[in-house]
């Protein structure tokens, strides 16, 4: 990867911040593309020296000219497109959700298409939300967000068919780790933060969920962008399929003083948690996943250190 130049859209989000960290740790040059606002996730993961190496671009993915200029003006070689509005925000403002999630994807695809000689790799975030509830027909999603992700995969497929633009989309399910503080599936991570500072917490869902550590997911997005893949594919991420009892047990093992104080609802999430990992194993060679106990232990320890150092607003993060 030496000498490459990366653009990460949505870099102020959880996966985005971890992607930036991993790229910087590997000695890469990174541009972030986001609307601006809080950099608290980056600050949670990076020291001052690393933060100073980031090239920040304040930009809107719904602005084609700005997206194209970010790519062309900075000699970008790899694009990792993570910018999106999640389920609660799409539900609250469906029009804005469509603009960010659909027009944003169209703008990134079109900008890359116009400069394919420059771009060596492109990965983007889809989601398990493309699937329906457990037992429902395939792709019968229960949310507008899921419809958007279905459309993004279709757009990428047509850009390969019509213009030869290669891409890999990845479908995370429940990402956990430092920086995961938004969306319904952020609740297990919030419980880990609460445990790290000795507080009780209630998780508003239960059932079996497919868990991936944010650090690991970021690495897979980078691998997808650098794989040299020819075509348009969208892969389920594997991970650890576990029920909430196992998650709570791992949290309590990492923070024994909160034993019995991390609780949850029995109601499962309204989306399947069964992954087909054949493609990601064969094309990206990813066959093993961070054990849940190991990932949760690392998350609780990170939160504990951050709280002690005053690097995280615990009350705001738990709200």
C-alpha positions as CSV (number, residue, x, y, z in Angstrom):
1,X,0.0,0.0,0.0
2,X,3.0,2.3,0.2
3,X,2.6,5.6,-1.5
4,X,-1.2,5.4,-2.0
5,X,-3.6,8.2,-1.3
6,X,-6.9,7.4,0.4
7,X,-10.2,9.3,0.6
8,X,-12.5,8.1,3.4
9,X,-16.0,9.5,3.3
10,X,-17.9,9.5,6.5
11,X,-14.6,9.5,8.3
12,X,-16.0,11.1,11.5
13,X,-18.2,8.0,12.0
14,X,-17.2,4.9,13.9
15,X,-16.0,2.7,11.1
16,X,-14.6,5.8,9.3
17,X,-12.5,6.8,12.3
18,X,-11.1,3.2,12.7
19,X,-10.3,3.1,9.0
20,X,-8.4,6.4,9.3
21,X,-6.5,5.0,12.3
22,X,-5.5,1.8,10.5
23,X,-4.4,3.7,7.4
24,X,-2.3,6.1,9.5
25,X,-0.8,3.2,11.5
26,X,0.2,1.7,8.1
27,X,2.0,4.9,7.1
28,X,-0.6,5.9,4.5
29,X,-1.7,9.4,3.4
30,X,-5.4,10.0,4.2
31,X,-8.0,12.6,3.3
32,X,-11.2,12.6,5.3
33,X,-14.4,13.8,3.6
34,X,-17.3,14.7,5.9
35,X,-19.7,17.5,6.6
36,X,-17.7,18.6,9.6
37,X,-18.8,18.6,13.2
38,X,-17.4,16.6,16.0
39,X,-14.1,14.8,15.7
40,X,-14.6,13.0,19.0
41,X,-14.3,9.5,17.5
42,X,-11.0,10.3,15.9
43,X,-9.8,11.9,19.1
44,X,-10.8,8.8,21.0
45,X,-8.6,6.6,18.8
46,X,-5.7,8.8,17.9
47,X,-3.0,10.8,19.7
48,X,-2.2,14.4,18.7
49,X,0.6,13.4,16.4
50,X,-1.6,11.1,14.4
51,X,-4.5,13.6,14.3
52,X,-2.0,16.2,12.8
53,X,-1.3,13.8,9.9
54,X,-4.9,13.8,8.7
55,X,-5.9,15.9,5.7
56,X,-9.4,17.1,6.5
57,X,-11.9,18.1,3.8
58,X,-15.3,19.5,4.9
59,X,-17.6,18.4,2.1
60,X,-21.1,17.1,1.4
61,X,-21.5,13.8,-0.6
62,X,-24.6,15.3,-2.2
63,X,-22.4,17.9,-3.9
64,X,-20.9,16.2,-7.0
65,X,-18.5,19.0,-7.9
66,X,-17.0,18.8,-4.3
67,X,-16.7,15.1,-4.4
68,X,-15.0,15.1,-7.8
69,X,-12.6,17.9,-6.7
70,X,-11.7,16.0,-3.5
71,X,-10.7,13.0,-5.7
72,X,-9.0,14.8,-8.5
73,X,-7.4,17.7,-6.6
74,X,-5.7,15.4,-4.1
75,X,-4.6,12.6,-6.5
76,X,-6.7,10.0,-4.6
77,X,-5.9,6.4,-5.6
78,X,-8.3,4.6,-3.3
79,X,-11.8,5.5,-2.1
80,X,-13.5,4.0,0.9
81,X,-17.1,5.3,0.9
82,X,-18.7,5.1,4.4
83,X,-20.8,8.3,4.5
84,X,-24.5,7.5,5.2
85,X,-27.4,8.3,7.4
86,X,-28.4,5.3,9.6
87,X,-31.9,3.9,10.3
88,X,-33.1,6.4,13.0
89,X,-32.0,9.4,10.9
90,X,-33.5,8.1,7.7
91,X,-36.7,7.4,9.5
92,X,-36.8,10.9,11.0
93,X,-36.0,12.6,7.6
94,X,-36.6,10.2,4.6
95,X,-35.8,12.9,2.0
96,X,-32.4,13.8,3.5
97,X,-31.7,10.1,4.0
98,X,-32.3,9.4,0.3
99,X,-30.1,12.4,-0.7
100,X,-27.2,11.3,1.4
101,X,-27.4,7.6,0.9
102,X,-28.5,7.5,-2.8
103,X,-27.3,10.7,-4.4
104,X,-24.1,10.5,-2.3
105,X,-23.4,7.0,-3.7
106,X,-24.2,8.2,-7.3
107,X,-21.8,11.1,-6.9
108,X,-19.0,8.9,-5.7
109,X,-19.5,6.4,-8.4
110,X,-19.7,9.0,-11.1
111,X,-16.6,10.8,-9.9
112,X,-14.6,7.6,-9.9
113,X,-16.0,6.6,-13.3
114,X,-14.7,9.9,-14.8
115,X,-11.3,9.3,-13.4
116,X,-10.8,5.5,-13.5
117,X,-7.3,5.8,-14.7
118,X,-6.4,7.4,-11.3
119,X,-8.4,5.2,-9.0
120,X,-6.9,1.8,-8.1
121,X,-9.6,0.6,-5.7
122,X,-13.1,1.3,-4.3
123,X,-15.0,-0.2,-1.4
124,X,-18.2,1.0,0.1
125,X,-20.6,0.3,3.0
126,X,-23.7,-1.7,2.4
127,X,-25.5,-3.3,5.4
128,X,-27.3,-6.4,6.6
129,X,-30.3,-4.2,6.5
130,X,-30.7,-5.3,2.8
131,X,-32.2,-8.5,4.3
132,X,-35.6,-8.9,5.8
133,X,-36.5,-10.1,9.3
134,X,-35.6,-13.7,10.1
135,X,-37.7,-16.1,8.0
136,X,-38.8,-13.4,5.5
137,X,-38.0,-13.7,1.8
138,X,-34.5,-12.7,0.8
139,X,-34.0,-8.9,0.4
140,X,-37.5,-8.1,1.9
141,X,-36.0,-5.3,4.0
142,X,-38.0,-3.7,6.8
143,X,-36.5,-0.1,6.5
144,X,-35.9,2.7,4.0
145,X,-32.3,2.5,5.0
146,X,-32.3,-1.2,3.8
147,X,-33.9,-0.1,0.5
148,X,-31.1,2.5,0.1
149,X,-28.4,-0.1,0.7
150,X,-30.1,-2.5,-1.8
151,X,-30.0,0.4,-4.3
152,X,-26.4,1.1,-3.7
153,X,-25.4,-2.5,-4.5
154,X,-27.5,-2.3,-7.7
155,X,-25.9,1.0,-8.7
156,X,-22.4,-0.5,-8.2
157,X,-23.4,-3.5,-10.2
158,X,-24.6,-1.4,-13.2
159,X,-21.5,0.9,-13.0
160,X,-19.5,-2.3,-13.5
161,X,-21.8,-3.6,-16.3
162,X,-21.9,-0.3,-18.2
163,X,-18.6,1.4,-17.4
164,X,-16.2,-1.3,-16.0
165,X,-16.0,0.3,-12.6
166,X,-15.0,-2.3,-10.0
167,X,-16.2,-2.2,-6.4
168,X,-16.6,-4.2,-3.3
169,X,-19.5,-3.5,-0.9
170,X,-19.5,-4.9,2.6
171,X,-22.5,-5.7,4.7
172,X,-21.8,-5.3,8.5
173,X,-24.4,-6.3,11.0
174,X,-23.7,-5.1,14.6
175,X,-20.4,-3.3,14.8
176,X,-19.0,-2.7,18.3
177,X,-16.0,-0.9,19.8
178,X,-14.8,2.6,20.8
179,X,-16.5,5.2,18.7
180,X,-19.8,3.2,18.2
181,X,-22.3,5.6,19.8
182,X,-25.1,6.1,17.2
183,X,-27.9,3.8,16.0
184,X,-29.9,1.0,17.5
185,X,-27.0,-1.5,17.3
186,X,-24.7,0.8,19.2
187,X,-26.4,-0.2,22.5
188,X,-24.1,-3.2,23.3
189,X,-21.1,-0.8,22.9
190,X,-22.8,1.7,25.2
191,X,-23.2,-1.1,27.7
192,X,-19.4,-1.7,27.4
193,X,-18.7,1.9,28.1
194,X,-21.1,2.0,31.1
195,X,-19.4,-1.1,32.5
196,X,-16.0,0.5,32.0
197,X,-17.0,3.4,34.3
198,X,-18.9,1.2,36.8
199,X,-22.4,2.1,35.7
200,X,-25.5,0.1,35.0
201,X,-27.0,-0.1,31.5
202,X,-30.0,-1.6,29.8
203,X,-29.7,-2.8,26.2
204,X,-33.0,-2.4,24.3
205,X,-32.9,-5.6,22.3
206,X,-31.9,-9.2,22.6
207,X,-31.8,-12.4,20.5
208,X,-28.9,-13.6,18.4
209,X,-26.8,-10.9,16.6
210,X,-23.8,-11.1,14.4
211,X,-21.0,-9.1,16.0
212,X,-17.9,-7.5,14.4
213,X,-15.3,-5.4,16.1
214,X,-15.0,-1.9,14.5
215,X,-11.2,-2.3,14.3
216,X,-11.5,-5.5,12.3
217,X,-14.3,-4.1,10.1
218,X,-12.1,-1.1,9.2
219,X,-9.3,-3.4,8.2
220,X,-11.6,-5.3,5.9
221,X,-12.8,-2.2,4.1
222,X,-9.2,-1.3,3.5
223,X,-8.4,-4.8,2.2
224,X,-11.5,-4.6,-0.1
225,X,-10.2,-1.3,-1.5
226,X,-6.8,-2.7,-2.2
227,X,-7.7,-6.2,-3.4
228,X,-7.4,-5.5,-7.1
229,X,-10.8,-7.1,-7.6
230,X,-12.4,-6.9,-11.0
231,X,-16.2,-6.8,-10.9
232,X,-18.9,-5.6,-8.6
233,X,-19.5,-7.7,-5.5
234,X,-21.2,-7.2,-2.2
235,X,-20.3,-9.5,0.7
236,X,-21.8,-10.4,4.0
237,X,-19.3,-9.8,6.8
238,X,-18.9,-12.8,8.9
239,X,-18.3,-12.4,12.6
240,X,-19.4,-13.9,15.9
241,X,-23.1,-15.0,16.0
242,X,-24.0,-14.7,19.7
243,X,-27.0,-14.2,21.9
244,X,-27.2,-11.3,24.3
245,X,-26.5,-13.6,27.3
246,X,-23.0,-14.2,25.9
247,X,-22.4,-10.5,25.3
248,X,-23.5,-9.6,28.9
249,X,-21.3,-12.4,30.2
250,X,-18.3,-11.0,28.3
251,X,-19.0,-7.5,29.6
252,X,-19.2,-8.7,33.1
253,X,-15.9,-10.7,32.7
254,X,-14.2,-7.5,31.6
255,X,-15.8,-5.4,34.4
256,X,-16.8,-7.7,37.3
257,X,-18.0,-4.8,39.5
258,X,-21.1,-4.4,37.2
259,X,-22.2,-8.0,37.5
260,X,-26.0,-8.2,37.4
261,X,-26.3,-4.5,36.3
262,X,-26.2,-4.9,32.5
263,X,-29.6,-6.0,31.4
264,X,-31.5,-6.3,28.1
265,X,-34.9,-6.8,26.4
266,X,-35.8,-10.2,25.0
267,X,-37.1,-8.7,21.7
268,X,-34.7,-9.5,18.8
269,X,-33.7,-7.1,16.1
270,X,-35.9,-7.2,13.0
271,X,-33.2,-8.4,10.6
272,X,-31.6,-11.7,9.9
273,X,-28.2,-12.5,11.5
274,X,-27.2,-15.4,9.2
275,X,-24.2,-14.6,7.1
276,X,-23.1,-16.2,3.8
277,X,-19.3,-15.9,4.1
278,X,-18.3,-18.0,1.0
279,X,-17.5,-14.9,-1.2
280,X,-15.5,-12.9,1.4
281,X,-13.5,-16.0,2.3
282,X,-12.7,-16.9,-1.3
283,X,-12.1,-13.4,-2.7
284,X,-10.6,-11.6,0.3
285,X,-9.3,-14.6,2.2
286,X,-11.0,-13.7,5.5
287,X,-11.9,-16.8,7.4
288,X,-11.4,-15.9,11.1
289,X,-13.0,-13.2,13.2
290,X,-12.1,-11.6,16.5
291,X,-13.5,-13.7,19.4
292,X,-16.3,-11.9,21.2
293,X,-14.7,-12.0,24.7
294,X,-11.4,-10.7,23.3
295,X,-13.1,-7.8,21.4
296,X,-15.3,-6.8,24.4
297,X,-12.3,-7.0,26.8
298,X,-10.3,-4.7,24.5
299,X,-13.3,-2.3,24.1
300,X,-13.9,-2.0,27.9
301,X,-10.2,-1.5,28.5
302,X,-10.0,1.3,25.9
303,X,-13.0,3.0,27.3
304,X,-11.6,2.7,30.9
305,X,-8.3,4.4,29.8
306,X,-10.2,7.1,27.8
307,X,-12.4,7.9,30.7
308,X,-9.5,8.2,33.1
309,X,-7.7,10.5,30.6
310,X,-10.8,12.6,30.0
311,X,-10.9,11.7,26.3
312,X,-14.6,10.7,26.3
313,X,-17.8,12.5,27.4
314,X,-19.4,9.5,29.1
315,X,-22.8,11.1,29.7
316,X,-23.1,12.3,26.1
317,X,-21.9,8.9,24.7
318,X,-24.5,7.0,26.8
319,X,-27.4,9.3,26.0
